[in-house]
């Protein structure tokens, strides 16, 4: 029964909605409560049964009434359980708290909530374990945590119990003193905030509040006002800094009771963990900020400890203190010390990268005693952070990306202020530019995707601060143009850089000048060396250039004309739809360009040429339509039609937008663009095992290679096999098979899809770029077609492919949809040994032995061996080999042998060998590979397949 509950709870946790589709929440909840009341069930099972109520209380208790009834049932179980089951009691308290809070029973002041609060307070006061073994301390600690959660979700709930909570904190001397201190501090902060919101409240009210020890404040009118009328969300943080305002409680100097409580809490704070100390200081800072009668000097005794701390949370609390009280607590010497310490910590070699990034960010938002800037949240540097002090944080190419960008941003601000103060250009700005050009050279020489993104972010930061320094911004423009001509694949990054710069710096002309320079280098480049990929990227770039009304477009038109006329035998005749659509994209933008009058004739010639000679009917139709619009509509009407076509998307146009020439074709404006689906329409599903076996059998039958017989010696067989590497027919790719099918969402508009074009983008550089795949059609009522995806590995590692599709629906509209990511597992990169079929099993065994000896002899520098062990019965082992390794089995499975030999070939030239044998204590998987970087993936694979076999 316990195993059954474990499986059911696990299934519920994985997917609650799927689990509840086979039953109802009411029935499942009733089962849980019944089992919790059953004395025969073990406490470990009962703890497991509480997890659904802790994690998904609103699913099982959809209404307040159900939540209250459930809480009462759980409280009844709590009362009836023997005291020895402490862990179960603790989990019961957590479950009741989750149910009451999530079903709004606490905020609605239900009877169950009041009873539960009384019970929690009684548990927190039960100090009977002080003289015992302390087994019940965890129960009191849990009760305190539940009270703290209730107070956090319903501020002011325990405000009338401050004196009791303070007494309990002072009395507690065990390790759970921390829980009492956290609860007391939170209740104090919420109570003072609540009192500060009341009109006319003063010292007498504060004194009465601190001495209050009545029942839980359910009926208090001020609580009702706070919960129903006040914005309690402000309680998340009250520290607004020296320029902000917070509610204050005017008590005058007579608030010695509050000072006494605060001093007591601060004196004990060093006993808490660093995280709890930081939380306590945060709350107390807010209390002192709300009560001007308490001087900030009350924190001075803690400063010496805080200024020298190495804990991130406590240093953050120090900065919060400085933000709240500035020079009333911190001297100028303290400020200089903190600033220097932040600089040191930002580069400390023993700290982690996130910690160093945090300290760098603290420098950008440093709370000065007398701030000059009044910006809300804007990054600004403290006056004391001079270029000399900040020079310790100069970025280098050896920094990780996040650190490099953080330091680069900081130093840009430093040298920007230096320039604004009229100081002559020093080495600082030149260093930043040299650092940027060093990154550019790394990108130019084939840097990774991460370094490419880092470079363009750094370039954006540099332009953000120094676009007015002509010799640097102009030089960067030239270098970016040169970089683009060498690596046209960077076109999206360059377009994004221009877009972001133009958006953030609307007054700057750098983006327009950069696009004009790109137009010049593209149109002046020789066409003879232009590849199809380069042309596609050039067209995307020119389409972006055409959006700028300030840039003349004569050279763009000349480039388009040269491309489609001089290369008509390859471009127009080939009829590449994507390329033709890119050409039309440039033309479309030129149709709404401010200088269209001067572009009319050459643009019309280009459209007419495409309409008559391009090898794709869809492109011809669109070109013909654009030509008709260009030659028949005025510039104003043309701009209106194209602008509306872009904004209408897939919706049908109901008003007449064209002249009488287009009166019969009002829906054409919706056909001018490719529409985007709201949700994925199709997906790629991997074939099941039986389908894969059929496909692979077909491939093997089609393999008719005939070679000479295998050499007798294993080493000679390996040499002969390796000689095939250079043969043009040697396999260098893997073929993955998927079914293209519909997603679960049913939209009748997409029941019939035509001319589907699948496009794939890599997420890493482990594989060569993939070409597009065409699928003629997909009908919902027909068998989904099989799509063969050919991957050419550089390194045979697992990867993820981003997929998208363009298709046409029955009504003639073109659509673009994003497909769910395609996950390529390590096992999918396996192929059988590509040895000649005439070698047979004996020849493959010789290759296996030769490769094994070669790897184990350490003659190859990349070779490695390893051992994986697991517990498997003999039948389970045979089933595992047959299910996962049969196509790659070298030893004869029909004969009983002491070990199985498995050989995987992983294109382009890697091998992984397994010897599987049973020993007395376990099953041993001896692994050998000529590529040591495959070992982690091999271990992960074996762990997965053996675990699944053990579960059976």
N, C-alpha and C positions, 0 to 999 in steps of 0.2 A: 504493500500500500504506500509506503514511504517513497519507493522508487517511482510509483505512478504519480504521486504529487510532485515530485521533483521534475518529472518530465512535463507535467501540465504547467507548472509555474514557469519553467524555462520557456515553453512555447508561448505563454502569455507575455513574458518579458520581451521576447524577440519581436512579436507583432501582436499587440493587444487587439487591434481591430480584426485581424484575421482569426485570432482565437475566439473572439466573441461572435464571429459570424456563424460558428457552429453551436452556440448556446446563447444565453442572454446574460446581461450583467446581473440581473436580479437573481437568476438561478446560481450563477457562479459565486456571488456574494453569499448566498444562503449556504452553499456548500462549505465555503471558507469558515463562516461563523460556526456551523455545526461541527466541523472538524476541530476548531479551536476549543470548543466546549467538551470535546471527547477526552476523557481521562486516559484512554488507552493510547492516544497518540503521544509520541515522544516530544520533548521540548525542542529538539533540533528541527523536527518537522514543523512544529507550530511557529517557530521563528521564521521558517521559510514561507509559511502561509501568510505571514504579515507583510511580506514584501510587496504584493500587488496593492495593498492599501496604502503603503508608504509612497510608492512610486506613481500610482495612477488612481488616486482617490476619487477624482471627478468622474472617471469612467464607471466605477463601481457604485458610486453614490451620486447620481445625476441631479438630485434635488436636495434642498436643505433638510427636508423631513427625513429622507433616507439617510442623510449624513448624521442627523441627530440620533436616529434609531440605531445606526451602526455604532456610533460612539458609546451609547448606553450599553449595548451588548458587549463591547470590548471592555468597558469599565466593570461590568459584571464578571467577565472572565478574569480581569485583574484581581478583583476582590476574592475570588474563589480559589486562586492558585496559591499553592504553598510558598512561603517566603524563600525557600531555598533556590527557586528558579529565578535567579537575579537577572540573567541575560534575557530571558523571556519577558520579565517585567519591564525591563528597559525598552525592549522593542515594542511592547504594548503601549507604553507611554508615547513613543514616537509615532506609532500608527494613529493613536487617538488624536494627537496634535495635528497631524497631517489632515485627517478627515475633518476636524472641526474648523481648521483654517480654510481649507480649499472649498468647503461647502458653505462658507460665509456664516457658519453658526456662531463664531466668535463675534463678528461685527454686528450680527443680529441679536446678540445677547441672549442666546437660547439657554434654557434651564440646564441642559447637559454641559454646556460650556462653563456655567457658573459652578456646577458640582465638580467638574474636572479641575478648575482652577483651585478650588478649596482643597481638593485632594493633593494637587501639586504643592501647594503651600504647606500642607501637613507633612508631606514627604521631605520637603526641604528643611523642616524644623526638627525632624526625627534624627536626633544625634545619638541614638542608642548604640551605634556601631563604634563610638569613640573609644570605648574600653575593650571592644572585641577585636576580631581579626580584620575588620575593615571591609568585609565582603559586600556590605550594603552601600559603601561609599559611591560606587558607580551608579546606583539607583538614585541617590541624592543629586549626583552630578547631572544625570539625565533629566531629573525633575527641574533643575536650574536651567538647563538648556531649553527645555520645553517652555518654561516661563519666559525665557528671553526671546524665543521665537514668537510667542503670543504677544509679548509687549512690542516687538518690532513690527508685527503685522497690524496691531491695534494700539497705536501710541497713546500713552496715558492710562492704560488699563490698570497698572499697578501703582499709580501715583500716590494712592493713599496708604501704601505699604512701605514707604521709604524707611521709616524708623526700624521696622521689623527687618527689612533686608539689610540695613546697615549693621544691626546687631548680629545677625547671622554671619555676615562677612567677618566681623571682628572676632566672633567666637570660633570660627573655623580655622584650624591650624594644620589640616592635612593638605594633600596635594590638590584637592578639589576646591581649595580656597579661590583658585583662579575663576572657577565657574560662578561663585558668589560675587566676586569682584566685578566680573563682566556684566552680570545681571543688575547689580546695584548701580553701576555707572550708566547703563542704558536707561534705566527707569528714572534716575536723577536728571539726565539730560532731557528726556521727553517731558518730565514734569515741569522743569524750568521753562522749556519752550512753550508748553501749554499755558503756564501762568503768564509768560510774557505776552501772549496773545490776548489776555483778558484786559479790558479797559479798567484802569484805576487800581490795578494790582500793585502791591508794594512790599515793604519789608515784613509787615505783619502776616501777610498771606504766605510769604516764603517761609517764615518761621513756623506757621501752622502746618504747612505742607511737609516740612522736614520732620516735624514731630508727629505726623499723622500715622495712626496704626489701626484704622478701621477696616471694615470689610472691603472687598474688591469694589472698585468704583464703577459699578454697573449703572447705578441710577444717577450718578453725578451729572448735573446739567452741563457743566463745562466739558465733560467727555463727549456728550452728545453733540455739542457745538463743534468740538475738534474733529470728530469723526465724520460728521455729516456736512458741515459748512466750511471747514478749513481745508486747505490743501496740504494734506499730510505728506505728500511726496517730497516737500522741502526738507523733511526730516532726514532724508538720505545724506545731506551735507549742508552745513550752515556756514562754513568758512568761505567768505567771499573776498577776503583780502582787504587792504587798507582803503581802496576806493569804493568798496561795496557797503551795503547796509544789511543788518539783520535785526530781528525784533529784540528789544532790550527791556529789561525789568529794572525800573528805577527804585532802588532800595536805599539809596544813600549809603553812608559808611557803616550802617548798623546791619551787618550780615555775618556776624561772627560764627553762627551755626553752620552756614554754608562753607565758610573758610575752613572750619574745623573738619568738615566732611572731606573737602577737597585735599587738605593737607594729609589726612589719614590715607586717602587713596593713593596719593603721590608717594608717600613714604613706603607704602607696601608694593609699589609698582615693580620694583626691581626683582621681586619674587616671581613674577609672571614670566611666561615665555615671551620672546621678542614680538611675536605676532599679537599676542594679547596685550602686551604693553603698548604697542602702537595703536590698537583699537581703543584702549582706555585713554591714552593721551588725546586721541582725536575727539572723543566725547567730552573730556574735561576742557579742552580748548574751546569747544563750542559753548560750554556752560559759562566759562569766564568771559567769553566774548558777549554773551547775552546779559551778564550782570556786571555793569560798570563798577559797582561797589567793591568788587573783588579785584585787587590789582594784579596785573600779569606777573609781577615779581614773585608770585606764589610758585611759579615754575622755575625760578632761578636755581634752586638747589639741584634740579635735575639736569641743568644745562651741561655741566662738566661731563657727566656720564654720556649725555646725548651727543655732544660735539665730538667725542672720541669713539663713537660706536662704529662697528663694522657691519651692523645689520641694516639691510636696505629699508625695512619697515620703520625702524627707529630714526634713521636719517630723514626719511620722508616726514615723520612726525615733527622732527626739528624744523624742517622747511615750512610745515603747516604753522608751527608756532611763530616763525618769523613772518609768515604771510599775514597772520592774524594780528600780531602785536608790534611788529617792526621795531623802531628804535625805543619803544617803551620797555623792551626786554633785551634787545640785542644792541651791543655797542658797535662802533665802526670797526674795531679790532675783531670782534666776533664775526662780522660780516665778511671781512677779508679772509679770515681763517676758513670759514665755511666754503668760500669760493675757491680757495686754493685746494682745499680737500676734495672738492668735487672734480677739479681738474686732474688731480692725482688718481682718484678712483675711476675716472673715465678711461684711463689707460692702464689700470693695474693688471699685470699679467695673470694673477691668480683668480681674478673674477671672471664670471661667465659673460658671454656676449650680451644677453639680455640685461644683466646688471649694469654693464658699462654703458649700454644704450640709455638706460634709465638715468644714469648720472649725467650723461651728455644732454639729455632732454631737460634735466633740472637746471643746467646752465642757461638753456634757452628760455626758461620760464622762472628765472631766479627772482625771488621776492626781495627787492631792495628796500632798505630803510626809507629812502626818499626817492621813489621812482620818478623818472622823467617822463616815461611813456605812460599814456592812459588807455592804451588799446586793450580791448577785452579779449584775452586769450591769444593775442598775436605774439609771435616770437620776437623777442627783443633782448638785447644783451645788457648785462649789468655794466655800469660805468667802470667798475674795477677790473673787468675782464679785458686787459690790454692785449695788443697783438703779441707782445713778448710773452705774456703768460699763456695765451692760447696757442703759441707756436708748438707747444708740446703735443698738440692734438692734430698736427698736420696729417692729412690722409696719405696713404701710400697704396700702391697697387697690390700689396700683400694683405691688406685688410679684407675681411669678409665684406660682402656687398652692403649689408645694413650698417656696419660700422663706418665704412668708407663714405656712404651717403650722409650719415649723421654728422660726421666730422666735416665733410665738404660743405654742408649747409651752415654749420657753425662758423667755419672760417670765412665763408662768403660774407656773413653778417659782420664779422670782425673787420675785414678789410673794406667793406662798404662804408662802415662808420668812419674808418680811418680816412677814406677818400672824401667823404662829405665834410669832414673837419678841415679840409684843405691841405692835408699833408701830401707831400709829393709821393708819386707812385713808388712803393718800395718793392721788395722782392716777394712779398706775400701774394699779391695778385698774379704776378708772373708765375709763381710756383703753382697756383691753382690752375692756371691755363696750361702749364706744362703737364700737370697731373692729368688734365682732361685729354690732352693730345696723346699722353702715354696710354690711357685707356682706349683711345681711338685706334692706336697702332695695334693693340691686342685684338680688338674687334676686326681690324683689317687683316690680321694674320690668322683668322679662323677661331676667334674666342667662342666660348660656350654661350648658350642662350642667356645664362645668368649674367655674364659679363656684358653682353649686348644690352640687356635691359638696364643694368647698372650704369653703363656709359650714357645712354640716352636720358636717364633720370638726372645724372650729374650735369649733362649739357643743359637740360631744362633749368636746373637750379642756377647754373652759371648765367644763363640768359636772364633769369628772373631778377638777378641783382646787378649784372654788368652789361646789359644790352646797349647801354649808352656809351660804353668804352669802345670806340669804333675799331681800333686796331685789333682788339680781341674778338669782338662779335663778327667783324668782317672776315677775319682769319678763320673763325670757326665755320662760317658759311662756305668758304672755299674748300676746307678740309672735308666737310660733310658731302659736298658735291662729288669730290674725288672718291670718297668712300662709297657713295651710291653707285658710281659707274663701275667700281670693282665688284661690288656686292649688291646687285639690284634686289636681292631677297629682303633687304632692309627697308624696302619701300614703305611697308605699314608703320615701321618705327619712325621714319622721317615724316610721314603724313601726320602721325599722332603728335610728334614734336611741334610741327607747324600749327596744328589745331590748338594744342594746349597753350602754346605761347601766345597765339592770337587771342584766345579766350581770357587768359589771365592778364595780358598786357595789351589791352585794347588800344592804348595810345601809342604803342610802339609799332614801327614799320618793319621790324626785323623779319617777321614771318612772311610778309609780302615780298621783301627783297630775297629771302631764301627761296621761295617758290619761283620767283623770276629767274634766279640763278640755276635752279634745277631744270626749268624749262629750256634754258639756253644750252646746258650741257647735254640734255637729251636730244634736242633737235639738231645739234651740231655733231653728234656722234655718228661715225660711219655706219651705214646700214648693212654693209657686207658682213660684218661680224655679229650682227644682231641675231640672237637665238629667239625661239618662240617664247621661252620663259622670260627673257629680258624684255621682249616686246609687250608681253602681258603686264609686266610691272611698270614699264614706261607709260602704258595707257592709263593705268590706275593713277599714276603720278600726274599725268597731264589732265586727267579729269578733275583732280583736286586743284590744279593750277587754274583751270577754266572757271572755277567758282569765284575767282578774284576779279572784280570788275576793273581794277587798276592795272592789270597786266594785259598788254596787247597779245592777241591770239593768232596773229598772222603766221608766226613760226610754227605753232601747233598745227594749223591747217596744212602748212607745207609738209610737215612730218607725216601727217595722216595720208595725204595725197601720195607721197613717195612710197609709203608702206603698202598701200592697197593697189597701186599701179605697178610699181617696179617688182613687187613680189606677188603679182596676181597668180602666177603659176603655183605658188605654194600656199599663200594665205587664202585668197578668195576661193580657189578651186578646192582646197582641203575642207573648207566649210566648218572650221572649228567654231562651235557655238559660243563657247566662253570668250574666245578672242573676238569674235564678231560682236558679242554683247558689250565687251570693253570698248571697242571702237564706237559703238552707238552711245555708250555712256558719255564719252567725250563730246560727241555731237549733240547729245541732249543738253548738256550744260552750255554749249556754245549757242544753242537756240535761245537761251534766256540771258546771254551776255549783253551788257550795255552797248557794246560796239558791234551789234549784230549787223547793222546796215553796211558796214565796211567788210563784213565777212560773208555776205549773202551769196555771191557767185561761187567762190571756192567751196563753201560748205554745201551748196546745192549740187555741185559736181561730184563731191565725195558721196553724198547720199544717193545720187542717181547711179553712180558706179556700183555701190553696194547692192542697190535694189535690182540691178540687172545682172551682176556677175558673181555675187557671193554664193558659195555652194551650200548654204543652209536656208531653207524656205522661211523659217521663222525670222531670221535676220533680214532677209529680203523684204518680208512683209513690214517689219518695223521701220526699215530704211525708207520704204515707199510711203509709209504713213508720215514719217518725219518730213520727207520731201514735200508731201502734199500740204502739211501744216505750214512749212516754211514759205511756200510759194503762194499760198492763198489767204493766210491770216495776217492781220497787222501785228506789229511787235507787241502791243499791249494785250491783244487777245491771245496771242501765242504764249506769252508769259503766264496769263491766267489759266489757260488750258493745262499747260505742263505743271504749274504749281498745284492746281487742283487734283490732277492725276496722281501727284506724289502724296498729297495729303489724304485723298479719299481711300487709298489702299485698296482693299478688296471689296469695299462697299459699292453698291450700285449707285450711279449718279442719277438723281431724279430730276434735276433741272437742266434746261438746255444751256450748254456752255459754248457750243461751236456756232459758227455761222450757218447759213442755210445749206451750205455745201455738205456739212457733216450732220444734218438734222436726223438722218436715218441711223446714225451710229453713236448715240449718246454714251453707250457703255464702253466705247473705245478708250476713253480716258482712264478707265480702270485696268485696261490691258497694257498700258504703256510701261508698267513697272512689274517687277517680280514681287509678289506679296509674301509676307512672312506669316507662318502659322503661329497661333498662340501656344500650342502644345505640340510635342512630337507626334507625328502621324504614323511613321513606320519605325521599325527597329530591326536590327540584325540579331538573329538567334542562332547560336551554335548548334550544329547538327548533333543528334543523339548518337550513342555508340554504334547502333546497328546501321544507321545511315552512313556514318563515317567509314565503317568497314566496307560497305558496298562501294563507296566512292574510291577508297584506296585499292580495293580489289580490281576495279576498272583500270586504275592507273597502272597497277602491276601487270595486268594483262596486255596493256598497250606498250609496255617496255619490251622492245624487241632487240635490245643491244646484244651483240655477239662479239665476244673478245676471245683471246687465247686463254688457255687453261692457266690456273693459278700456279705459281712456283711452289716447289716442295717446301722450302725453308720459310719460316715465319718472317725473318728479317727481309728476305727477298720479296715475300708477298707484300710487306708494308711498303717497300721501295716501289714496287710496281703499282701498288694502289695510289701512292702519293704522286706518281708521275701523271696520273689521270687528272690531277688538280688543274693542269693547264689545258686540258681538253675543252673545246668550246661547248661540248654537251654536258660537262660536269655540273651537277645541280648547285646553284648558288642562292636559291630562294626557297621559301616554304610556302605551301599553298594551304590557306585556311578556308574552310567552307562554312557558309552561313545561309540561313533562310531569311529572305527579306519578307517580313510579315508586318501586319498592322499592330499598333499598340492597343491597349484596352479601351481607350477613349474612342467612341463611335461617332463620327461625323459623316452624315450621308453625302456631303459634298465630295468626300474623298474615297468613295466606294470603288471608283475606277480611276487608276492613275496611269499616265502614258509618258513615254520618253523620260524615264527616270535616270538621273545622272547622280551617282554617288561620289562624294568628294571626301577625302580623308586628310587630316592634319596630324602630324606627329607631335608628341609631347616631350620627346627627348631626341637625342641624336644616335640612338642605337640602330636605327634602320634607315635605309634610303627612302627618299620621298616616294610616295605612292601616286600612281596615275589614277585618273577617274575611271569609274566603272559604269557602263551603260546597261540598263535593264529595260527591255521593251515595254513591259506593262505589269501592273499588279492589280488584280481584281479581288475583292473581299471574298467572293464565293468560290474562288478557284484555289488550287494548291499553290502555296507560295513558291516563287522561283528560288533556285540555289544560286548564291553569289560566291564566286571563287576570288578570294583576296590573296594576291601574291605579294609576300613581304620579302625584301632582300636585306638580310641582316648585315650590319657592320659588326655588331656584337649580339649574340643570341640571348638576350635578357628579356624578362617580362616587360611589357609596355602597355600603354593605354593610347588608343587612337580616338581623336575627336572626329565625329562623322556628321555630314550634312547631306542633304539631297535637294535637287531641283527637279520638279516634275510638272506636268500639265494635267489639268483635270478635264472632265468631259465638256465643260462649258468654255474651254479654250483659254482659261486663265493659267498663268505660270505661278508656281508657288515654291518657296524655299522653306525647308524645315530642318531643325536640328535633331539628330538621332541620339539616343542614349550612347554613352561612350562604349567603345569596343575594347574589352580587356583581353589582351593576349597573354596567356599564362606561359610559364617556363616549359611546361610539358608540350605545348603546341609548337614549340620550335624543334621538336625531335623529328628526325626522318630516319628510315632504315639506312644501313650502310650502302652507299652508292657503288657497290662492287659489281662487276659484270655478272649477268645471270648465269653464265656458264661456269662460274667458280663454284656455285653451290654452297651447301652448308660447310663442307670441308675447307673451302677456300676462305670463307668468312672467319672460320675458327682460327686459321693461320694468321689472318690479319689481326684478330683479337689478341692472340698470344704475342704477336710481334709488337703491337702497340702497348700491351701491358708491360712487357719486358722493357721496352724503350722508356716508358714513363717511370717505372720503378727503379731503373738504373740511374735516374737523375741526369740523363744526358741532355734532356730538354729543359731550358731555364724556366719555361712556363708550366711545366708539368707538376702535378701534385697528387697525393693519395690521401685517403681518409677512411674512417670506419664509422658505420652507423649500426646501432644495435637496438633491437626491440623484442618484445615478447609476442610470439605468434604460434598458434597451433599449426600442425602440418597441413591440415585441410585449408586453413585460412591463408597460409603462405602460398599454396598452389593456386588458390583462387585469386590472390593478389597478382601473382605473376601472369596468370592467364588474362586478367582484366586489364592490367596497366602496361605489361611489358611484352606481350606475345608478339607483336609485329617486329620487335627489336631483339628477340631471343635468338642467340647464336647456337646454344646447345639444343639438342633434339628433345622437344617436350614429350615425345611418345616413349622415351626410354627413361627409366629411373636412374638418375644420376645424383652424385653427392652434392653438386652445386649447379646453379643456373648461371649461365653467362649471358649478359645483356650488353649490347653495343648500340649506343645512340650516336648518330651523326647530326651535328648542329651546324648548319651553314653559317659562315662561308667555309671554315676549315677546322672546326673544333669537334672533339670526340669525348664522350663520357662512357666509361666501362664499369660494369657492375659484376661482381661475383657474389652470388647469394647462396648461403649455406646455413644449415642448422647446426648449432653447437649444443652442448649440454644445457647451458643456462639461457641461451637466447638465440635469435636469428641474426646472423652477421651479414651486413651489406658492405663488402669491400668496394671502395670507389677509387677509380683512377681516371684522371683527365689530363689532357694536354693544354688545358687553359684553367689555371688555378682560380680565376675569378668566378668560375661556375660553381665552386664548392658550396657557397652559402645557398644558392638556389637549389642545388641538388639535395642538401640536407633538409631544406624546407619542404621540397617535394616528397621525400621519403617520410618525413614526419606526418605529412598530410595523408598520404595513401595508407600508411600503416595504422594511423589512428582511426581512419574510417573503417579499416578491416577489423580492428580490435572492437569497435563499437558493435559490429555485427555479431 
